[in-house]
Amino acid sequence: MRRAFILAALTVLVAAAPAAWDKTVRQSANGGYVMGNPAARTKLVEYLSYTCGACANFVGQSKAALRSGYVARGAVSVEVRNAVRDRFDFAAALLARCGGPSRFFSNSEAIMATQGVWLGKASAFEAANRDKLASLPPNDGLKLVARGVGLDAIMKARGFTPQQIDACLVSKPDQDRVLAMTDEAWNVRKLPGTPSFLVNDQLAGDATSWSALEPKLKAAMAVR
């Protein structure tokens, strides 16, 4: 009898525990990744490019307040969509998707945190390999890019094998999803640049930093 009572009490405690919304990630219908409470009244969409310095700055500035604050308590959900600008960005976008929803945000943050290192090699790599890249099949070119600037090393440090890294780069379903989001960003939404944000499906003006975006989130949350 006592054992049954204890088990019942534990069940109530588990049921009452708050959801870890910053650990809840799913893929959206258009291929982006969404972190947070599906029922959050305020929905933020971020269009990013991995070769965009302002995008890397935003990730660093916003992580503590946005992910650990608004998202963790279920008030805001965040969806990341791609707006690819170049071959290096495309390779990084595909690698960020390695491991699916549970790995996406940490992969993305790791790539952004080291942007200054790998992107700093891009110009010299492009100049030295332009003819070779033009002659290679696209998938082989993506592999060469990832190795040439060190994106593969970032993923290896995160526990991915060379075979897994190559598989992520050549995944046609993921390539198609990233390219479809890119088309939506530039040709349908006609975004002014990256990062760009939608707050409840409304473009957040020229906000490109956390300090400029946070007041817009607060205003959206205040609307009932």
N, C-alpha and C positions, 0 to 999 in steps of 0.2 A: 504493500500500500504506500509506504514511504517512498519507495523507488519510483512508483508511478507519479506521485506528487512532484518529486524532484524533476522528472523528465518533462512533466507538463509545464512546470515553472520555467525550465530552460527553453522550451518551445516558445513560450510567450516572450522571453527575453530576446531570442533570435528574431522573432517576427517583428519586435518593436525596434530592433537596431536600425539606425539610419543607413540607407543605401550609400555605397561608396561611388558616388556618381562620377568622380574623376577617374575611376577605374572601369567605367562602363563605356565601351566603345563598340560601335557597329558601323557597317558600310551602308551608305545611303543608296537610294535607287539610282542616282546618277554616277556612283562610283567614288564619291568622297567618303571621308571617315568622320563620324560624329561622336564626340565625347559628351556624356552627360545624360541628364534626365530626359527621356523622350517626351515627357509631358511639361517640360519647362516652358513657361509663358514667353520667355525671351530667347529667341534663336539667333545666334550669330553665325554667319558664314564668312570665312576668310579665304580669299583667293591669293595664293602665294606663288612665288617663283623662288627656287632654291639659289639662283644666281642674283637675287635682289638683296642688296645690303640693308635696305629699310625693313625687309621681311625678317631678316635675321635679328635686327635690332628689336623688332616688335616681339618676337618669340622670347627674347631675353628679358625685355621689360615687363611683359604681361604674365609670365608663367605663374609667379607667386599669387598675384591677386586674382587673375582670371581662373586658372585651373584649380588652385588650392582654395580659392574663395568662392566666387560666384558659381562655378561649375560643381565643386565638391558639395555644396549645400543644396544643389538641385534647382537653383534659380535661373541658370543660363545653360544652354547646350551650345557647343561649338562644332561646326563642320568645317573641315579643311578641304578646299578644292584647288586643283592645279590650274595655273595660267602660265604654261611653259613658254620660255623665251628663246632657248637655244639648246644645242645638243647636250651640253653639260647639265643643264636644268632637267632635261628629259631623263638622263641617266639617273640623276639624284632622285627624281620623283618616283621612278620605278623601284629603286632600291629602298626608298622609305616604306614602300608597300610590302617588303619582304616580311613574311611571318603573319600577314593579315592584320585584322583589327587590333589584336592584343599587343602587337609590336609597333604599330604605325606611329603613334605620337612620340614614343621614346626614340625610334629611329629618326624621325623627322627632326626632333630637337638635337640629336647628336650631329646630324648633317649640318644643321644651321649653326651649331656651336663651333664647328670647325671650318665654317665657310671661308674664313680668311686664309686658311692653309691650302685647302684643295683648289679653291677658285683662283688663288694667287698663282697657280701653275698653269691655268687654262690658256692664257695668251701664248706663252712659249710653246705649250703642247700643240696648240692649233697651228701655229706657224711652222713647226717642225713636221707636222703630220697631215697637212692639208691635202696633199695629193693622194696619200695613202687612204685617208678617210673617204675621199671621193671615189676611190676604186673599190672599196670594200662593200659587201652587202650590209644593209642597215644594222642588223643585229650584231655582226662582227664589229662594226664601228662603235656601237654602244659599249661592247666589252672593252675595246681598246681605250675608249674615253675613260671608263671607270678605273681601269688600271693605270692609265697615264697620269691622272691627276690625284690618285690615291683614294677615290671613293670606295674602292674595293677593300682597302686597308681599314677604313672606318667600320665597314660591315663585318670584316673578319674579327675585329676587336670586340664586336657585339655578339660573337658566337656563331656567325654564319660561315658555312664552308664555301670554297670556291665554286663548287657545283651548284649550291643553293643561290649564290650571288648571280651566276650566269643565268640560272633558270628565271630569276626575278627580272633580269634585264630583257630577256627574250620572250617573256610571257605575253602572248598576243592579247588575251583578255584584258590584262592590265594596261598594255600599250593603248588599246582601244579606249579604255576608260579615261586614261590621262589625256589623250588627244581630244576626246569628246568634251571633257571639262574645259580644255584649253579653247576649243572652238566656241563653247558657250561664253567663256570669259571675254574673248576678244571680238567675236563676230556677232553674238547675240546680245550680251549685256553691254558690249562696247565700253569696257572698263577703261578708265583713264591711265591705269598702271597698276603696279603691285607695291605693297599690299593694298587690296581693296576689300571693303567689308559691306555685308548686308546685315542690317538689324531688322528682324522680322520682315525679311524680303525687301527692305527699302535700302537703297544705296546710302551709305553713311557719309555722304559728301566727300570732302577731301581728307578725311581722317586717315592718317597713315601711321600714327604712333598710339601707344597705349594711353598717354595723357589726353589725347584728342578723342579717342574712342570711348573711354570709360564714361564720360558724362552722357554720351548718347545711349549707352547701355542702361545707365541709371534712369534716364528719362523714359526709356521703353519699359523698364520694370515698374515705373510709377503709374503707367497707364492701366486702368482697370476697365 
